[in-house]
Amino acid sequence: MRSWYFLILIQCFSCIQLEDSDFSVPDCERRSNTIIGFNELKEYYKGETIQILEELAIEGYVISSDREGNFFGEVYIQDRATDPEHGIKLVMDLRDTYLLYDTGTKVTVLLKDLYLGKSDDEYAIGGVFSSFGNLYVNRLPARKATQQIVPNCDEKLEIKPHNVQIPDINDAMIGTLLQLPDVEFLEEELGLSFALAQEETKRTLKDCWGNTLTLLNSGYADFQAEPIPDGSGTVTGVLKKDGTAYQLVIRDLKDIEFEDRRCVDRKDEFSSDQLFFSELADPNNNAKARFIELYNSDSEALDLQGWKIRRYTNDNRGISSETSLSGMIIGPETALVIAADAAEFKQIYGFEPDMEAGLNSPADSNGDDNMELIDPLGNRIDIFGFIGEDGSGTQHEFEDGRAIRKPGINKGNSVFSFDEWTVYNDTGAEGTIKLPQNAPEDFSPGIR
């Protein structure tokens, strides 16, 4: 049962201190101490727990939630709402923290007198306890937690999880919000409960290529008795580590989105190297008119069930956004056009696109991003650019312009080859054409 004093606390949240409570209400207007980055804070750790004695603070975004009881006595924050580089755990003796520090809330952590420690490559901030002369981070008393972890008055932001494949997970992602694509639970776990009552329980996620990751569930979570679902799809959660093994902790069952069949049942979905990127567009005069064009050079139609396009923004190595092509069928020797904004596309080019991908999708690239075309089995069929390299000033920049596949190319290529493309831009490298392109006259969507 939720504590009534927290409900009162929220009503009084921004202006008063509860006289009868044992802690102060966080004041979102407080601004004090020198703000440092997560990376600077982590440098203070030299192999043993340390107390911060300087008037310092960090700012971060809350990514965890104890609303459903799968987190307890801890709040995870990361340095940015999107594409984070660092995450840290805040340890406190406080229940129902979501009432104060809901997901997406920006908080300022006043570091003076708090302790910084590290265990299993996970950094933590909180109080302290001593054992055999050694200091360890312990839960911060509720009163001190609400005094030193201060919500920002800004509106909450949507936290966009880092989309990453299981083999690509690394220590830098610990304490941040991840989304795993193309995963399912082990067949032998289907129908079991998420956790045994009052007992922390491990379940196993597996991707379509056999890689596994532990899903850690609390025996006190509201969804503890719910059955493990069938199917496959994405799972979102906060990354932790136990020894050398990574673990994922979900906030609630909404973090599991299984809309596809199990991997073994998807083997009848078809692949083809004759589907490929034929045009990428970032019009100089209208960002809303961006699009991606695919072409099927085969003499037969291709069902795109299970196909997807992935975008890697700038120099990111993790997937920034993904567009599913399921439900689409591309005809023989035919182009398929994917618009960022369908209404704007029709107004500019005079016809409706085959599908709309939306804002921040692969079709909405500003020209310095990298693209992958992935088949139902997870194979890369085609690519534009080099993942991990910002396209600005390179041969794979199509900013304010377009990249169009040369007529003689009739198959996808899993390794980017500039020789297969004609690239227009404003500031690209030698070999590209530095001539911004305007819509509609400089583009040819739907025509190969």
MOKA-V573554 format. One record per residue. RES is the residue in one small letter. OMEGA is omega in whole degrees, 0 to 359 (NA if undefined). BURIAL is 1 if it has 16 or more other C-alpha atoms within 10 Angstrom, else 0. D_CENTER is the distance of its C-alpha to the mean C-alpha in Angstrom with 1 decimal. Layout:
RES/OMEGA/BURIAL/D_CENTER
RES/OMEGA/BURIAL/D_CENTER
This chain:
m/183/0/32.0
r/184/0/30.1
s/184/0/32.2
w/182/0/34.1
y/176/0/34.2
f/177/1/30.5
l/177/0/31.1
i/181/0/33.9
l/181/1/31.8
i/180/0/29.2
q/182/0/32.1
c/197/0/33.5
f/195/1/30.2
s/192/0/30.8
c/188/0/34.4
i/173/0/36.3
q/180/1/36.7
l/185/0/37.7
e/186/0/41.2
d/181/0/41.2
s/181/0/37.8
d/176/0/37.4
f/182/1/34.6
s/174/1/33.9
v/178/1/31.6
p/179/1/28.8
d/187/1/29.8
c/182/1/27.0
e/183/0/29.3
r/176/0/29.9
r/181/0/29.1
s/177/0/30.6
n/178/1/30.2
t/180/0/28.9
i/176/1/25.1
i/179/0/23.8
g/177/0/20.4
f/181/1/18.6
n/178/0/19.9
e/179/0/23.4
l/183/1/23.4
k/179/1/22.5
e/177/0/25.4
y/181/0/27.7
y/183/1/27.2
k/177/0/30.0
g/177/0/30.0
e/183/0/31.1
t/185/1/30.2
i/174/1/31.2
q/177/1/32.0
i/184/1/30.8
l/182/0/34.1
e/179/0/33.1
e/184/0/32.2
l/177/1/28.6
a/170/1/25.3
i/175/1/21.6
e/180/1/19.2
g/183/1/15.8
y/181/1/13.5
v/182/1/13.9
i/180/1/11.0
s/177/1/13.5
s/175/1/16.4
d/180/1/19.8
r/181/1/20.8
e/173/1/21.1
g/180/1/22.4
n/170/1/19.9
f/179/1/19.5
f/176/1/22.9
g/180/1/24.1
e/176/1/20.8
v/178/1/18.1
y/175/1/14.9
i/175/1/14.0
q/191/1/11.8
d/179/1/13.3
r/179/1/11.1
a/180/1/9.2
t/179/1/7.0
d/181/1/7.0
p/175/1/8.8
e/184/0/11.6
h/173/1/13.1
g/180/1/13.1
i/177/1/16.4
k/174/1/18.1
l/185/1/20.7
v/185/1/23.5
m/178/1/25.9
d/188/1/28.7
l/177/1/27.4
r/178/1/26.7
d/182/1/24.9
t/181/1/22.7
y/178/1/20.6
l/179/1/23.7
l/187/1/23.5
y/182/1/19.9
d/179/1/17.8
t/181/1/14.0
g/179/1/13.2
t/174/1/16.6
k/181/1/17.3
v/171/1/19.8
t/179/1/22.3
v/178/1/23.4
l/195/1/27.0
l/185/1/27.4
k/179/0/31.2
d/175/1/32.7
l/182/1/29.4
y/179/1/28.8
l/178/1/26.2
g/182/1/25.9
k/178/1/24.0
s/182/0/24.0
d/178/0/22.4
d/178/1/20.5
e/179/1/19.0
y/181/1/20.2
a/176/1/21.6
i/178/1/23.6
g/175/1/26.4
g/186/1/30.1
v/165/1/32.2
f/184/0/34.5
s/177/0/36.9
s/180/0/37.9
f/176/0/40.7
g/179/0/40.3
n/180/0/36.6
l/178/1/34.1
y/178/1/30.9
v/181/1/28.2
n/181/1/29.2
r/177/1/28.3
l/178/1/29.1
p/186/1/31.8
a/182/1/30.7
r/181/1/32.9
k/179/1/31.6
a/182/1/27.9
t/175/1/28.4
q/189/1/30.4
q/174/1/28.0
i/195/1/24.5
v/177/1/24.9
p/176/1/22.7
n/181/1/22.4
c/180/0/24.2
d/176/0/21.6
e/178/0/19.9
k/178/1/16.7
l/173/0/13.6
e/179/0/10.8
i/181/1/7.8
k/183/1/4.7
p/177/1/2.1
h/182/1/2.2
n/187/1/4.4
v/175/1/7.6
q/183/1/11.1
i/182/1/13.2
p/183/0/15.6
d/178/0/13.3
i/179/1/12.2
n/186/0/14.2
d/181/0/15.6
a/182/0/13.8
m/181/1/10.6
i/180/1/13.0
g/177/1/12.6
t/182/1/8.9
l/181/1/6.3
l/170/1/5.1
q/181/1/5.5
l/178/1/8.7
p/172/1/10.5
d/178/1/14.3
v/178/1/15.2
e/175/1/18.2
f/176/1/20.4
l/183/0/23.5
e/182/0/26.4
e/179/0/28.6
e/182/1/26.2
l/179/1/26.2
g/174/0/27.9
l/176/0/27.9
s/178/1/26.7
f/180/1/23.3
a/171/1/25.5
l/182/1/29.2
a/176/0/30.6
q/182/0/30.4
e/176/0/29.1
e/189/1/25.7
t/178/1/24.9
k/169/1/22.8
r/188/1/21.7
t/172/1/20.4
l/178/1/17.6
k/177/1/18.5
d/186/1/17.0
c/179/1/19.4
w/173/0/20.7
g/178/0/21.7
n/185/0/19.2
t/177/1/18.8
l/180/1/16.9
t/169/1/18.3
l/185/1/17.2
l/184/1/19.0
n/178/1/20.6
s/175/1/23.2
g/177/1/26.6
y/180/1/26.7
a/179/1/23.6
d/182/0/24.7
f/184/1/23.4
q/186/1/25.1
a/180/0/27.7
e/182/0/25.5
p/174/0/25.8
i/185/1/23.1
p/174/1/22.2
d/178/1/23.1
g/179/1/21.3
s/182/1/18.0
g/183/1/14.5
t/172/1/11.0
v/181/1/10.7
t/178/1/8.2
g/178/1/9.6
v/182/1/10.5
l/175/1/11.6
k/179/1/15.4
k/177/1/18.2
d/186/0/21.8
g/178/0/24.1
t/185/0/22.6
a/175/0/20.5
y/178/1/16.8
q/177/1/16.1
l/178/1/13.4
v/179/1/14.4
i/179/1/13.5
r/177/1/14.5
d/184/1/16.4
l/175/0/17.0
k/179/0/14.9
d/177/0/11.9
i/180/1/13.8
e/180/1/14.2
f/180/1/16.9
e/182/0/18.4
d/174/1/19.7
r/176/0/22.7
r/187/1/22.6
c/182/1/22.2
v/180/0/26.0
d/181/0/26.8
r/183/1/24.8
k/178/0/27.1
d/175/0/29.2
e/194/0/26.6
f/174/0/27.8
s/178/1/26.7
s/175/0/28.5
d/179/1/28.5
q/169/1/30.3
l/185/1/27.2
f/174/1/25.7
f/177/1/24.4
s/176/1/27.6
e/174/1/26.5
l/190/1/23.6
a/171/1/24.5
d/185/1/23.8
p/181/1/27.1
n/187/1/28.5
n/183/0/30.0
n/181/0/27.4
a/181/1/23.6
k/181/1/23.5
a/179/1/25.4
r/177/1/22.8
f/170/1/22.6
i/175/1/22.2
e/173/1/25.2
l/178/1/25.5
y/176/1/28.9
n/183/1/30.5
s/181/1/33.6
d/178/1/34.8
s/178/0/37.9
e/178/0/36.1
a/180/0/33.4
l/174/1/30.0
d/186/1/28.0
l/176/1/24.3
q/179/1/23.3
g/178/1/20.3
w/178/1/19.7
k/174/1/16.5
i/179/1/15.6
r/178/1/12.6
r/175/1/12.1
y/187/1/11.4
t/178/1/11.9
n/183/1/14.8
d/181/1/14.9
n/175/1/11.4
r/175/1/11.7
g/181/1/8.3
i/180/1/7.6
s/176/1/6.8
s/186/1/8.2
e/177/1/10.6
t/177/1/14.0
s/178/0/16.1
l/180/1/19.8
s/182/0/21.2
g/179/0/24.3
m/173/1/25.3
i/179/0/28.4
i/184/1/29.4
g/179/1/33.1
p/179/0/35.1
e/185/1/35.3
t/176/1/33.1
a/175/1/30.2
l/186/1/27.3
v/180/1/25.8
i/183/1/22.3
a/171/1/22.2
a/182/1/19.7
d/186/1/22.2
a/182/1/24.9
a/179/0/27.4
e/179/1/27.4
f/181/1/27.6
k/181/0/30.6
q/184/0/32.3
i/188/1/32.0
y/174/1/32.6
g/176/0/34.8
f/182/0/33.2
e/176/1/30.3
p/178/1/27.4
d/176/1/26.7
m/177/1/23.4
e/181/1/21.0
a/174/1/17.3
g/180/1/16.7
l/178/0/15.4
n/177/0/12.6
s/174/1/13.0
p/181/1/14.4
a/183/1/17.7
d/181/1/17.0
s/177/1/16.9
n/168/1/19.1
g/178/1/20.6
d/182/1/19.2
d/180/1/16.2
n/186/1/16.4
m/175/1/16.5
e/170/1/16.9
l/187/1/18.9
i/180/1/18.3
d/184/1/21.1
p/180/1/21.1
l/178/1/21.7
g/179/1/18.7
n/173/0/20.9
r/180/1/20.2
i/181/1/23.1
d/180/1/22.7
i/170/1/20.8
f/179/1/21.2
g/180/1/20.8
f/181/1/19.9
i/183/1/16.3
g/178/0/16.0
e/175/1/18.7
d/184/1/18.5
g/184/1/20.8
s/177/1/22.8
g/181/1/26.4
t/177/1/26.0
q/177/1/27.4
h/171/1/24.1
e/174/1/23.9
f/180/1/24.6
e/182/1/24.0
d/182/1/26.5
g/179/1/27.7
r/172/1/27.0
a/183/1/26.8
i/183/1/29.3
r/180/1/30.1
k/187/0/33.7
p/184/0/36.1
g/181/0/37.1
i/184/0/33.6
n/178/1/33.4
k/174/1/30.8
g/180/1/27.2
n/183/1/26.6
s/175/1/23.9
v/184/0/24.7
f/176/1/24.7
s/182/0/28.3
f/182/0/29.2
d/181/0/32.6
e/189/0/31.3
w/165/1/30.1
t/189/1/31.8
v/175/1/29.5
y/180/1/30.3
n/177/1/28.7
d/185/1/29.8
t/184/1/29.3
g/182/1/28.7
a/179/1/30.4
e/182/0/33.8
g/175/0/34.2
t/180/1/32.0
i/182/1/33.8
k/182/1/33.3
l/180/1/34.1
p/184/1/31.7
q/181/1/31.7
n/178/1/32.3
a/6/1/31.7
p/195/1/33.4
e/184/0/36.1
d/184/0/34.2
f/183/1/32.0
s/181/0/32.8
p/178/1/30.2
g/182/1/31.5
i/181/0/34.1
r/NA/1/34.0
